[in-house]
Amino acid sequence: NGAVPPDNRPRILLMGLRRSGKSSIQKVVFHKMSPNETLFLESTNKVVKSDVNSTSFVQFQIWDFPGQIDFFDSTFDSETIFGGCGALVFVIDAQDDYMEALVRLNVTVSRAFKVNPNIKFEVFIHKVDGLSDDHKIETQRDIHQRATDDLADSGLDGVHLSFYLTSIYDHSIFEAFSKVVQKLIPQLGTLENLLDILISNSCIEKAFLFDVDSKIYIATDSSPVDMQSYELCCDMIDVVIDVSCIYGLKEDGEGTAYDSESSSVIRLNNGTILYLKEVNRHLALVCILREDSFDRQGEPTVPTNSCNLRTP
Ligand code: GDP
């Protein structure tokens, strides 16, 4: 439709059957809704397009589709919808029978791939909070197998699907979204390099660059991410923002809770230090380091003899 101005921002589509959890995911990750409140969400029955202008370089849209879309319906303009799409997140309810979802996944991927072969296909095996660890692994294996077999049967062997086990009741949904968003950031390699340089020149053990609003991490250094460290850093952001909201605003209520002076050090009783520093209006660097690498001023030590520079 020529009347619609072109929008070249990377776009994430959120799709899946009705009640699979799409609206809940969007509300929890991007609108700070608490997971329990999602119990009262009305089911999605129209396309909800929401802009997430979370950072200067991540600008994306989430299109929350109602479960049953008829791709052959003339009102469904797949060229426009898939054409400018960076990633398609397909949500499957793992607590329910997922056979129908797999059929929809296949139809959706086939259709989207024809329109735009550059789309990243991301499958969220969702609501896994109700599953035992063994059951989770088995479900993921089964869904992976069936989905890739179905694609091969449709002649689409080359299409790559990525799978994530997610739940809104823990940090897995934020982790999964972080990975999805990172694939859409062209500068990711550079950011990772810079974080590697930072940690090799300081006593920092792990560094994340966070989007403060959504708690998605935009980049991290190349050492492996363990879920616990990520959760600690997410919790730290919540604490800093909450304390700033209560005590940090000016008397007239002006100002924002997060600004260029935002920084914080939290010392845990197991010898770990959490360090947060504002990078820009949307981004924060959140680091984990050991207490003994921390100098008396309470700033992370830049290279010192005790750290990683050896005196000859
Ligand atoms: P939509 O129709 O795909 O948008 O689905 P909704 O977001 O309305 O979610 C349907 C139901 O699933 C709601 O009652 C949610 O509370 C529930 N739900 C969503 N995500 C999760 C999850 O991770 N775990 C569990 N146990 N329930 C979830």
Residues whose N, C-alpha, C, O or C-beta is under 5 A from the ligand:
A	BS01	GDP	L17 R18 R19 S20 G21 K22 S23 S24 P35 T38 L39 L41 E42 S43 T44 K127 D129 T166 S167 I168 Y169
